[in-house]
Amino acid sequence: MALVTTPGLATADSYATLVEANTYHTDRRYPALSVWAAATDPTKEAALRSAAILLDRMFDWTGGPVDDVQLRAWPRTGMYTRNGFAIATSGATSIVIDLKEAQAEFAGQLAQADRLSDNEAAKLGISSVRAGSVAVTFKDVDTSSSESLDNQLRLMGSELAYLHKLVPDAVRFLLVPSWYTEHTIIRPFMFGAM
């Protein structure tokens, strides 16, 4: 079934078209390109649908949806480009290239590996597993700074906080940071006796 990419529709299931995703992957030379190139169109479309759903659910997007009937999180009002220009909220231009490229990157990574299984390992803090002579290695927890400690607390604090690991850094870097909010750690203010 063909992707529905018209912004704002109640049936839209992707931000990027298959042609846009193919162009994104063809323009980049990296190992996942061969996986994407070898995949069938239905497999690519399924990966794009999954990437759109996960992007919509994994981020606390700023701004607001343009219409109450739209299925996808985008288009959104009050959004700005990486250079600070307002993003139009109607027509095909309301889905900016940064979001389409992030979706294409995510889809490529979903087509290459089961990112959802990675989550269970991340949730448990497992960095490696070996089958011969059975070994499990847990990642070292960096507590050298409040920022690194906050990152660890985010992973352990909320039942779903570990899910941010599902979104690869390559995808995050393609998104404009002002488009979403990060979960913050609220530390209690403590008074000490002197």
Backbone as JSON Lines, residues from 0, in Angstrom:
{"i":0,"aa":"M","n":[0.84,-1.17,0.0],"ca":[0.0,0.0,0.0],"c":[0.89,1.24,0.0]}
{"i":1,"aa":"A","n":[0.62,2.18,-0.87],"ca":[1.44,3.38,-1.01],"c":[1.36,4.25,0.23]}
{"i":2,"aa":"L","n":[2.45,4.93,0.5],"ca":[2.51,5.85,1.63],"c":[1.58,7.04,1.4]}
{"i":3,"aa":"V","n":[0.97,7.54,2.46],"ca":[0.17,8.76,2.4],"c":[1.0,9.84,3.09]}
{"i":4,"aa":"T","n":[1.49,10.8,2.3],"ca":[2.4,11.81,2.84],"c":[1.85,13.23,2.8]}
{"i":5,"aa":"T","n":[0.59,13.39,2.5],"ca":[0.0,14.72,2.46],"c":[-0.1,15.27,3.88]}
{"i":6,"aa":"P","n":[0.57,16.4,4.16],"ca":[0.58,16.94,5.52],"c":[-0.83,17.26,6.03]}
{"i":7,"aa":"G","n":[-1.08,16.86,7.28],"ca":[-2.34,17.21,7.93],"c":[-3.5,16.26,7.71]}
{"i":8,"aa":"L","n":[-3.34,15.28,6.85],"ca":[-4.45,14.34,6.6],"c":[-4.64,13.38,7.77]}
{"i":9,"aa":"A","n":[-5.87,12.97,7.96],"ca":[-6.18,11.99,9.0],"c":[-5.65,10.61,8.64]}
{"i":10,"aa":"T","n":[-5.25,10.43,7.39],"ca":[-4.73,9.13,6.94],"c":[-3.23,9.16,6.64]}
{"i":11,"aa":"A","n":[-2.58,10.28,6.87],"ca":[-1.14,10.39,6.59],"c":[-0.38,9.39,7.45]}
{"i":12,"aa":"D","n":[0.52,8.63,6.82],"ca":[1.28,7.65,7.59],"c":[2.79,7.81,7.46]}
{"i":13,"aa":"S","n":[3.22,8.86,6.77],"ca":[4.65,9.1,6.61],"c":[4.88,10.58,6.33]}
{"i":14,"aa":"Y","n":[6.04,11.06,6.72],"ca":[6.42,12.44,6.39],"c":[7.14,12.46,5.05]}
{"i":15,"aa":"A","n":[8.07,11.52,4.86],"ca":[8.86,11.44,3.64],"c":[8.23,10.46,2.66]}
{"i":16,"aa":"T","n":[8.34,10.76,1.38],"ca":[7.9,9.82,0.35],"c":[8.99,8.76,0.18]}
{"i":17,"aa":"L","n":[8.66,7.69,-0.48],"ca":[9.65,6.65,-0.77],"c":[10.78,7.22,-1.63]}
{"i":18,"aa":"V","n":[10.44,8.07,-2.58],"ca":[11.46,8.69,-3.45],"c":[12.4,9.55,-2.6]}
{"i":19,"aa":"E","n":[11.84,10.34,-1.67],"ca":[12.69,11.18,-0.81],"c":[13.61,10.33,0.07]}
{"i":20,"aa":"A","n":[13.09,9.24,0.61],"ca":[13.9,8.36,1.45],"c":[14.99,7.68,0.62]}
{"i":21,"aa":"N","n":[14.64,7.23,-0.58],"ca":[15.65,6.62,-1.45],"c":[16.74,7.62,-1.81]}
{"i":22,"aa":"T","n":[16.35,8.85,-2.09],"ca":[17.33,9.9,-2.41],"c":[18.23,10.16,-1.22]}
{"i":23,"aa":"Y","n":[17.64,10.24,-0.02],"ca":[18.43,10.46,1.2],"c":[19.49,9.38,1.34]}
{"i":24,"aa":"H","n":[19.12,8.13,1.19],"ca":[20.07,7.03,1.37],"c":[21.08,6.94,0.24]}
{"i":25,"aa":"T","n":[20.67,7.26,-0.98],"ca":[21.59,7.22,-2.11],"c":[22.64,8.33,-2.01]}
{"i":26,"aa":"D","n":[22.25,9.47,-1.46],"ca":[23.18,10.6,-1.34],"c":[24.23,10.39,-0.25]}
{"i":27,"aa":"R","n":[24.07,9.38,0.59],"ca":[25.0,9.1,1.67],"c":[25.68,7.76,1.41]}
{"i":28,"aa":"R","n":[26.95,7.73,1.64],"ca":[27.7,6.48,1.44],"c":[28.09,5.92,2.8]}
{"i":29,"aa":"Y","n":[27.38,4.93,3.24],"ca":[27.67,4.29,4.51],"c":[27.16,2.85,4.46]}
{"i":30,"aa":"P","n":[27.53,2.01,5.41],"ca":[27.18,0.59,5.32],"c":[25.69,0.29,5.2]}
{"i":31,"aa":"A","n":[24.83,1.08,5.84],"ca":[23.4,0.8,5.8],"c":[22.81,0.99,4.42]}
{"i":32,"aa":"L","n":[23.51,1.71,3.53],"ca":[23.0,1.96,2.19],"c":[22.72,0.65,1.47]}
{"i":33,"aa":"S","n":[23.58,-0.33,1.61],"ca":[23.37,-1.6,0.9],"c":[22.13,-2.31,1.43]}
{"i":34,"aa":"V","n":[21.85,-2.19,2.73],"ca":[20.65,-2.8,3.3],"c":[19.41,-2.11,2.74]}
{"i":35,"aa":"W","n":[19.44,-0.78,2.71],"ca":[18.31,-0.03,2.19],"c":[18.11,-0.32,0.7]}
{"i":36,"aa":"A","n":[19.19,-0.32,-0.05],"ca":[19.1,-0.56,-1.49],"c":[18.57,-1.95,-1.8]}
{"i":37,"aa":"A","n":[18.9,-2.93,-0.98],"ca":[18.46,-4.31,-1.22],"c":[17.02,-4.56,-0.77]}
{"i":38,"aa":"A","n":[16.49,-3.69,0.07],"ca":[15.13,-3.89,0.59],"c":[14.1,-3.65,-0.5]}
{"i":39,"aa":"T","n":[12.99,-4.36,-0.4],"ca":[11.89,-4.16,-1.34],"c":[11.14,-2.87,-0.99]}
{"i":40,"aa":"D","n":[10.39,-2.34,-1.94],"ca":[9.62,-1.13,-1.67],"c":[8.63,-1.32,-0.51]}
{"i":41,"aa":"P","n":[7.91,-2.44,-0.43],"ca":[7.02,-2.62,0.73],"c":[7.77,-2.64,2.07]}
{"i":42,"aa":"T","n":[8.97,-3.2,2.1],"ca":[9.78,-3.2,3.33],"c":[10.21,-1.79,3.68]}
{"i":43,"aa":"K","n":[10.62,-1.01,2.68],"ca":[11.02,0.37,2.92],"c":[9.83,1.2,3.42]}
{"i":44,"aa":"E","n":[8.67,0.98,2.79],"ca":[7.48,1.73,3.21],"c":[7.09,1.38,4.64]}
{"i":45,"aa":"A","n":[7.21,0.1,5.0],"ca":[6.9,-0.31,6.37],"c":[7.87,0.33,7.35]}
{"i":46,"aa":"A","n":[9.15,0.41,6.97],"ca":[10.15,1.04,7.84],"c":[9.86,2.54,7.98]}
{"i":47,"aa":"L","n":[9.43,3.18,6.89],"ca":[9.09,4.61,6.97],"c":[7.86,4.83,7.85]}
{"i":48,"aa":"R","n":[6.88,3.96,7.75],"ca":[5.69,4.07,8.62],"c":[6.09,3.92,10.08]}
{"i":49,"aa":"S","n":[6.9,2.92,10.37],"ca":[7.35,2.69,11.75],"c":[8.15,3.87,12.26]}
{"i":50,"aa":"A","n":[9.02,4.4,11.43],"ca":[9.84,5.55,11.85],"c":[8.96,6.76,12.15]}
{"i":51,"aa":"A","n":[7.93,6.99,11.35],"ca":[7.02,8.12,11.6],"c":[6.29,7.94,12.93]}
{"i":52,"aa":"I","n":[5.79,6.75,13.17],"ca":[5.08,6.47,14.42],"c":[6.01,6.66,15.61]}
{"i":53,"aa":"L","n":[7.21,6.12,15.53],"ca":[8.15,6.23,16.64],"c":[8.58,7.67,16.88]}
{"i":54,"aa":"L","n":[8.83,8.41,15.81],"ca":[9.19,9.83,15.98],"c":[8.06,10.58,16.68]}
{"i":55,"aa":"D","n":[6.84,10.32,16.27],"ca":[5.7,11.01,16.87],"c":[5.56,10.69,18.35]}
{"i":56,"aa":"R","n":[5.86,9.47,18.71],"ca":[5.63,9.04,20.1],"c":[6.85,9.2,21.0]}
{"i":57,"aa":"M","n":[8.03,9.27,20.43],"ca":[9.24,9.32,21.25],"c":[9.65,10.73,21.66]}
{"i":58,"aa":"F","n":[9.08,11.72,21.02],"ca":[9.46,13.09,21.31],"c":[8.29,13.89,21.87]}
{"i":59,"aa":"D","n":[8.6,14.77,22.8],"ca":[7.62,15.75,23.28],"c":[7.82,16.98,22.41]}
{"i":60,"aa":"W","n":[7.06,17.04,21.31],"ca":[7.23,18.11,20.34],"c":[6.73,19.43,20.92]}
{"i":61,"aa":"T","n":[7.44,20.5,20.6],"ca":[6.99,21.83,21.0],"c":[5.95,22.3,19.99]}
{"i":62,"aa":"G","n":[5.43,23.5,20.18],"ca":[4.4,24.0,19.28],"c":[3.12,23.21,19.46]}
{"i":63,"aa":"G","n":[2.28,23.21,18.47],"ca":[1.03,22.47,18.55],"c":[0.61,21.98,17.19]}
{"i":64,"aa":"P","n":[-0.23,20.93,17.15],"ca":[-0.7,20.42,15.86],"c":[-1.54,21.49,15.15]}
{"i":65,"aa":"V","n":[-1.48,21.5,13.84],"ca":[-2.21,22.47,13.04],"c":[-3.71,22.2,13.06]}
{"i":66,"aa":"D","n":[-4.08,20.92,13.06],"ca":[-5.49,20.55,12.94],"c":[-5.8,19.4,13.9]}
{"i":67,"aa":"D","n":[-7.03,19.36,14.38],"ca":[-7.38,18.3,15.32],"c":[-7.66,16.96,14.65]}
{"i":68,"aa":"V","n":[-7.66,16.9,13.32],"ca":[-7.91,15.63,12.63],"c":[-6.63,14.98,12.11]}
{"i":69,"aa":"Q","n":[-5.51,15.68,12.16],"ca":[-4.29,15.12,11.6],"c":[-3.81,13.93,12.42]}
{"i":70,"aa":"L","n":[-3.36,12.89,11.73],"ca":[-2.89,11.68,12.38],"c":[-1.48,11.85,12.93]}
{"i":71,"aa":"R","n":[-0.6,12.42,12.14],"ca":[0.8,12.6,12.53],"c":[0.95,13.83,13.43]}
{"i":72,"aa":"A","n":[2.06,13.9,14.13],"ca":[2.34,15.03,15.01],"c":[2.61,16.31,14.22]}
{"i":73,"aa":"W","n":[3.12,16.16,13.02],"ca":[3.39,17.3,12.14],"c":[2.37,17.34,11.03]}
{"i":74,"aa":"P","n":[2.01,18.5,10.49],"ca":[2.58,19.84,10.7],"c":[2.2,20.42,12.06]}
{"i":75,"aa":"R","n":[3.04,21.37,12.52],"ca":[2.86,21.99,13.82],"c":[2.95,23.51,13.7]}
{"i":76,"aa":"T","n":[2.24,24.18,14.57],"ca":[2.33,25.64,14.63],"c":[3.45,26.04,15.58]}
{"i":77,"aa":"G","n":[3.95,27.24,15.39],"ca":[4.97,27.77,16.29],"c":[6.33,27.12,16.15]}
{"i":78,"aa":"M","n":[6.63,26.56,15.01],"ca":[7.91,25.88,14.8],"c":[8.81,26.73,13.91]}
{"i":79,"aa":"Y","n":[10.12,26.57,14.14],"ca":[11.1,27.37,13.41],"c":[12.17,26.46,12.82]}
{"i":80,"aa":"T","n":[12.74,26.9,11.7],"ca":[13.82,26.16,11.07],"c":[15.07,26.26,11.93]}
{"i":81,"aa":"R","n":[16.08,25.51,11.55],"ca":[17.37,25.55,12.24],"c":[17.94,26.97,12.25]}
{"i":82,"aa":"N","n":[17.6,27.76,11.24],"ca":[18.1,29.13,11.13],"c":[17.17,30.16,11.74]}
{"i":83,"aa":"G","n":[16.08,29.71,12.38],"ca":[15.2,30.62,13.09],"c":[14.05,31.21,12.3]}
{"i":84,"aa":"F","n":[13.77,30.69,11.11],"ca":[12.65,31.19,10.32],"c":[11.4,30.36,10.61]}
{"i":85,"aa":"A","n":[10.25,31.01,10.64],"ca":[8.99,30.32,10.91],"c":[8.7,29.3,9.82]}
{"i":86,"aa":"I","n":[8.19,28.15,10.23],"ca":[7.82,27.1,9.28],"c":[6.36,27.27,8.93]}
{"i":87,"aa":"A","n":[6.07,27.28,7.63],"ca":[4.68,27.4,7.16],"c":[3.86,26.24,7.7]}
{"i":88,"aa":"T","n":[2.6,26.49,7.97],"ca":[1.76,25.43,8.54],"c":[0.75,24.86,7.55]}
{"i":89,"aa":"S","n":[0.89,25.2,6.28],"ca":[-0.01,24.62,5.29],"c":[0.76,24.2,4.05]}
{"i":90,"aa":"G","n":[0.27,23.19,3.41],"ca":[0.91,22.74,2.18],"c":[2.07,21.8,2.43]}
{"i":91,"aa":"A","n":[2.69,21.37,1.35],"ca":[3.78,20.4,1.42],"c":[5.01,20.95,2.13]}
{"i":92,"aa":"T","n":[5.17,22.27,2.17],"ca":[6.34,22.84,2.82],"c":[6.26,22.78,4.34]}
{"i":93,"aa":"S","n":[5.11,22.4,4.89],"ca":[4.98,22.34,6.35],"c":[5.75,21.15,6.94]}
{"i":94,"aa":"I","n":[6.13,20.22,6.12],"ca":[7.0,19.14,6.57],"c":[8.39,19.45,6.02]}
{"i":95,"aa":"V","n":[9.24,19.93,6.9],"ca":[10.55,20.41,6.48],"c":[11.5,19.25,6.21]}
{"i":96,"aa":"I","n":[12.52,19.55,5.45],"ca":[13.48,18.53,5.03],"c":[14.18,17.88,6.21]}
{"i":97,"aa":"D","n":[14.44,18.64,7.29],"ca":[15.11,18.05,8.46],"c":[14.31,16.88,9.03]}
{"i":98,"aa":"L","n":[13.01,17.03,9.13],"ca":[12.15,15.97,9.66],"c":[12.1,14.79,8.7]}
{"i":99,"aa":"K","n":[12.0,15.07,7.41],"ca":[11.97,14.0,6.42],"c":[13.27,13.2,6.42]}
{"i":100,"aa":"E","n":[14.4,13.91,6.54],"ca":[15.69,13.23,6.57],"c":[15.85,12.42,7.85]}
{"i":101,"aa":"A","n":[15.37,12.96,8.98],"ca":[15.43,12.21,10.24],"c":[14.61,10.93,10.12]}
{"i":102,"aa":"Q","n":[13.44,11.03,9.51],"ca":[12.59,9.86,9.32],"c":[13.28,8.85,8.4]}
{"i":103,"aa":"A","n":[13.86,9.32,7.32],"ca":[14.55,8.43,6.38],"c":[15.73,7.73,7.05]}
{"i":104,"aa":"E","n":[16.48,8.47,7.85],"ca":[17.6,7.88,8.59],"c":[17.1,6.82,9.56]}
{"i":105,"aa":"F","n":[16.07,7.14,10.31],"ca":[15.5,6.2,11.27],"c":[14.98,4.96,10.55]}
{"i":106,"aa":"A","n":[14.29,5.15,9.44],"ca":[13.77,4.02,8.67],"c":[14.9,3.13,8.19]}
{"i":107,"aa":"G","n":[15.99,3.74,7.74],"ca":[17.15,2.96,7.29],"c":[17.73,2.13,8.43]}
{"i":108,"aa":"Q","n":[17.78,2.72,9.61],"ca":[18.31,1.98,10.76],"c":[17.34,0.9,11.22]}
{"i":109,"aa":"L","n":[16.04,1.17,11.1],"ca":[15.05,0.14,11.45],"c":[15.12,-1.02,10.46]}
{"i":110,"aa":"A","n":[15.37,-0.72,9.19],"ca":[15.47,-1.77,8.17],"c":[16.74,-2.6,8.37]}
{"i":111,"aa":"Q","n":[17.77,-1.98,8.93],"ca":[19.05,-2.66,9.1],"c":[19.09,-3.56,10.33]}
{"i":112,"aa":"A","n":[18.44,-3.14,11.43],"ca":[18.52,-3.91,12.67],"c":[17.24,-3.74,13.49]}
{"i":113,"aa":"D","n":[17.02,-4.67,14.36],"ca":[15.87,-4.61,15.25],"c":[16.18,-3.67,16.41]}
{"i":114,"aa":"R","n":[15.86,-2.4,16.25],"ca":[16.16,-1.4,17.28],"c":[15.31,-1.61,18.52]}
{"i":115,"aa":"L","n":[14.17,-2.24,18.39],"ca":[13.3,-2.44,19.55],"c":[13.9,-3.45,20.52]}
{"i":116,"aa":"S","n":[14.61,-4.45,20.03],"ca":[15.26,-5.41,20.91],"c":[16.41,-4.76,21.67]}
{"i":117,"aa":"D","n":[17.06,-3.8,21.03],"ca":[18.15,-3.08,21.69],"c":[17.66,-2.45,22.99]}
{"i":118,"aa":"N","n":[16.39,-2.07,23.01],"ca":[15.84,-1.4,24.17],"c":[15.89,-2.23,25.44]}
{"i":119,"aa":"E","n":[15.6,-3.5,25.34],"ca":[15.63,-4.34,26.54],"c":[17.03,-4.35,27.12]}
{"i":120,"aa":"A","n":[18.04,-4.45,26.28],"ca":[19.41,-4.43,26.77],"c":[19.74,-3.09,27.39]}
{"i":121,"aa":"A","n":[19.33,-2.0,26.74],"ca":[19.6,-0.66,27.28],"c":[18.89,-0.47,28.6]}
{"i":122,"aa":"K","n":[17.68,-0.96,28.69],"ca":[16.9,-0.83,29.92],"c":[17.59,-1.52,31.08]}
{"i":123,"aa":"L","n":[18.21,-2.64,30.81],"ca":[18.88,-3.4,31.85],"c":[20.33,-2.97,32.06]}
{"i":124,"aa":"G","n":[20.83,-2.06,31.21],"ca":[22.21,-1.6,31.34],"c":[23.22,-2.58,30.81]}
{"i":125,"aa":"I","n":[22.8,-3.46,29.91],"ca":[23.7,-4.47,29.37],"c":[24.43,-3.89,28.17]}
{"i":126,"aa":"S","n":[25.76,-4.02,28.18],"ca":[26.53,-3.51,27.05],"c":[26.95,-4.62,26.09]}
{"i":127,"aa":"S","n":[27.08,-5.86,26.58],"ca":[27.41,-6.96,25.68],"c":[26.98,-8.3,26.28]}
{"i":128,"aa":"V","n":[26.75,-9.24,25.37],"ca":[26.38,-10.59,25.76],"c":[27.2,-11.54,24.9]}
{"i":129,"aa":"R","n":[27.75,-12.58,25.49],"ca":[28.52,-13.57,24.72],"c":[27.9,-14.93,24.98]}
{"i":130,"aa":"A","n":[27.73,-15.73,23.98],"ca":[27.09,-17.03,24.14],"c":[28.08,-18.12,24.56]}
{"i":131,"aa":"G","n":[29.28,-18.14,23.97],"ca":[30.29,-19.13,24.33],"c":[30.8,-18.87,25.74]}
{"i":132,"aa":"S","n":[30.68,-19.82,26.64],"ca":[31.03,-19.7,28.06],"c":[30.2,-18.64,28.76]}
{"i":133,"aa":"V","n":[29.08,-18.34,28.25],"ca":[28.08,-17.4,28.78],"c":[28.69,-16.24,29.56]}
{"i":134,"aa":"A","n":[28.54,-15.04,29.05],"ca":[29.04,-13.84,29.73],"c":[28.1,-12.68,29.45]}
{"i":135,"aa":"V","n":[27.83,-11.9,30.43],"ca":[27.04,-10.68,30.29],"c":[27.85,-9.55,30.89]}
{"i":136,"aa":"T","n":[28.01,-8.47,30.12],"ca":[28.75,-7.31,30.61],"c":[27.8,-6.14,30.75]}
{"i":137,"aa":"F","n":[27.82,-5.54,31.93],"ca":[26.99,-4.37,32.17],"c":[27.83,-3.13,31.93]}
{"i":138,"aa":"K","n":[27.2,-2.1,31.4],"ca":[27.94,-0.88,31.1],"c":[28.34,-0.18,32.38]}
{"i":139,"aa":"D","n":[29.47,0.51,32.3],"ca":[29.93,1.3,33.44],"c":[29.04,2.52,33.57]}
{"i":140,"aa":"V","n":[28.73,2.87,34.78],"ca":[27.9,4.04,35.05],"c":[28.83,5.19,35.39]}
{"i":141,"aa":"D","n":[28.79,6.22,34.58],"ca":[29.6,7.41,34.8],"c":[28.88,8.34,35.76]}
{"i":142,"aa":"T","n":[29.46,8.56,36.91],"ca":[28.87,9.46,37.91],"c":[29.82,10.61,38.22]}
{"i":143,"aa":"S","n":[30.72,10.92,37.27],"ca":[31.73,11.93,37.5],"c":[31.2,13.36,37.45]}
{"i":144,"aa":"S","n":[30.05,13.57,36.84],"ca":[29.49,14.92,36.78],"c":[27.98,14.83,36.98]}
{"i":145,"aa":"S","n":[27.37,15.96,37.31],"ca":[25.92,15.95,37.51],"c":[25.2,15.67,36.2]}
{"i":146,"aa":"E","n":[25.8,16.08,35.07],"ca":[25.17,15.83,33.77],"c":[25.16,14.33,33.45]}
{"i":147,"aa":"S","n":[26.27,13.66,33.67],"ca":[26.31,12.22,33.4],"c":[25.42,11.46,34.37]}
{"i":148,"aa":"L","n":[25.36,11.91,35.61],"ca":[24.46,11.28,36.58],"c":[23.0,11.49,36.19]}
{"i":149,"aa":"D","n":[22.68,12.71,35.71],"ca":[21.32,12.98,35.25],"c":[20.94,12.06,34.1]}
{"i":150,"aa":"N","n":[21.89,11.82,33.18],"ca":[21.61,10.91,32.06],"c":[21.29,9.52,32.57]}
{"i":151,"aa":"Q","n":[22.02,9.05,33.58],"ca":[21.75,7.74,34.14],"c":[20.39,7.71,34.84]}
{"i":152,"aa":"L","n":[20.07,8.78,35.55],"ca":[18.77,8.86,36.22],"c":[17.63,8.86,35.21]}
{"i":153,"aa":"R","n":[17.84,9.52,34.08],"ca":[16.81,9.51,33.03],"c":[16.57,8.08,32.55]}
{"i":154,"aa":"L","n":[17.65,7.33,32.44],"ca":[17.52,5.95,31.98],"c":[16.79,5.08,32.99]}
{"i":155,"aa":"M","n":[16.99,5.34,34.26],"ca":[16.42,4.48,35.28],"c":[15.14,5.04,35.9]}
{"i":156,"aa":"G","n":[14.98,6.38,35.87],"ca":[13.9,7.02,36.61],"c":[12.51,6.65,36.18]}
{"i":157,"aa":"S","n":[12.16,6.96,35.0],"ca":[10.81,6.71,34.51],"c":[10.75,5.34,33.85]}
{"i":158,"aa":"E","n":[9.61,4.76,33.9],"ca":[9.43,3.45,33.29],"c":[9.76,3.48,31.8]}
{"i":159,"aa":"L","n":[9.51,4.61,31.15],"ca":[9.74,4.7,29.7],"c":[10.95,5.56,29.35]}
{"i":160,"aa":"A","n":[11.69,6.06,30.31],"ca":[12.79,6.97,30.01],"c":[13.87,6.31,29.17]}
{"i":161,"aa":"Y","n":[14.08,5.02,29.33],"ca":[15.11,4.34,28.57],"c":[14.81,4.34,27.07]}
{"i":162,"aa":"L","n":[13.57,4.6,26.69],"ca":[13.19,4.53,25.29],"c":[13.92,5.55,24.43]}
{"i":163,"aa":"H","n":[14.45,6.61,25.04],"ca":[15.17,7.57,24.22],"c":[16.35,6.92,23.53]}
{"i":164,"aa":"K","n":[16.83,5.8,24.03],"ca":[17.93,5.08,23.38],"c":[17.47,4.45,22.08]}
{"i":165,"aa":"L","n":[16.18,4.26,21.91],"ca":[15.65,3.7,20.68],"c":[15.93,4.62,19.5]}
{"i":166,"aa":"V","n":[15.94,5.91,19.75],"ca":[16.19,6.88,18.69],"c":[17.7,7.08,18.57]}
{"i":167,"aa":"P","n":[18.29,6.64,17.48],"ca":[19.74,6.77,17.32],"c":[20.19,8.23,17.29]}
{"i":168,"aa":"D","n":[21.41,8.46,17.71],"ca":[21.96,9.82,17.7],"c":[21.93,10.42,16.3]}
{"i":169,"aa":"A","n":[22.16,9.6,15.28],"ca":[22.15,10.1,13.9],"c":[20.8,10.71,13.56]}
{"i":170,"aa":"V","n":[19.73,10.19,14.13],"ca":[18.39,10.74,13.9],"c":[18.22,12.02,14.69]}
{"i":171,"aa":"R","n":[18.62,12.01,15.97],"ca":[18.51,13.2,16.82],"c":[19.26,14.39,16.23]}
{"i":172,"aa":"F","n":[20.44,14.14,15.67],"ca":[21.25,15.22,15.13],"c":[20.6,15.88,13.92]}
{"i":173,"aa":"L","n":[19.72,15.17,13.23],"ca":[19.04,15.73,12.08],"c":[17.85,16.6,12.47]}
{"i":174,"aa":"L","n":[17.34,16.41,13.68],"ca":[16.21,17.2,14.16],"c":[16.7,18.53,14.74]}
{"i":175,"aa":"V","n":[15.88,19.54,14.63],"ca":[16.2,20.85,15.2],"c":[15.93,20.78,16.7]}
{"i":176,"aa":"P","n":[16.91,21.09,17.54],"ca":[16.73,20.95,18.99],"c":[15.53,21.7,19.57]}
{"i":177,"aa":"S","n":[15.14,22.82,18.99],"ca":[14.01,23.58,19.53],"c":[12.66,22.92,19.22]}
{"i":178,"aa":"W","n":[12.66,21.86,18.44],"ca":[11.4,21.19,18.09],"c":[10.87,20.29,19.19]}
{"i":179,"aa":"Y","n":[11.72,19.92,20.12],"ca":[11.28,19.0,21.17],"c":[11.92,19.36,22.5]}
{"i":180,"aa":"T","n":[11.31,18.88,23.56],"ca":[11.87,19.13,24.88],"c":[12.43,17.83,25.43]}
{"i":181,"aa":"E","n":[13.53,17.94,26.12],"ca":[14.14,16.8,26.79],"c":[13.53,16.68,28.17]}
{"i":182,"aa":"H","n":[13.43,15.48,28.65],"ca":[12.98,15.29,30.02],"c":[14.07,15.8,30.95]}
{"i":183,"aa":"T","n":[13.69,16.53,31.97],"ca":[14.68,17.07,32.89],"c":[14.57,16.37,34.24]}
{"i":184,"aa":"I","n":[15.67,16.41,34.94],"ca":[15.72,15.84,36.28],"c":[15.48,16.99,37.26]}
{"i":185,"aa":"I","n":[14.52,16.82,38.13],"ca":[14.24,17.84,39.13],"c":[14.86,17.38,40.43]}
{"i":186,"aa":"R","n":[15.85,18.12,40.85],"ca":[16.55,17.76,42.08],"c":[15.96,18.56,43.23]}
{"i":187,"aa":"P","n":[15.76,17.94,44.37],"ca":[15.26,18.7,45.52],"c":[16.35,19.63,46.02]}
{"i":188,"aa":"F","n":[15.93,20.78,46.5],"ca":[16.87,21.74,47.07],"c":[17.11,21.33,48.51]}
{"i":189,"aa":"M","n":[18.36,21.15,48.85],"ca":[18.66,20.67,50.2],"c":[19.45,21.73,50.96]}
{"i":190,"aa":"F","n":[19.08,21.94,52.19],"ca":[19.79,22.85,53.06],"c":[20.76,22.04,53.91]}
{"i":191,"aa":"G","n":[21.92,22.55,54.06],"ca":[22.89,21.86,54.91],"c":[23.17,22.68,56.17]}
{"i":192,"aa":"A","n":[23.48,22.01,57.23],"ca":[23.82,22.69,58.49],"c":[25.26,23.16,58.41]}
{"i":193,"aa":"M","n":[25.51,24.31,58.91],"ca":[26.88,24.85,58.88],"c":[27.46,24.87,60.24]}
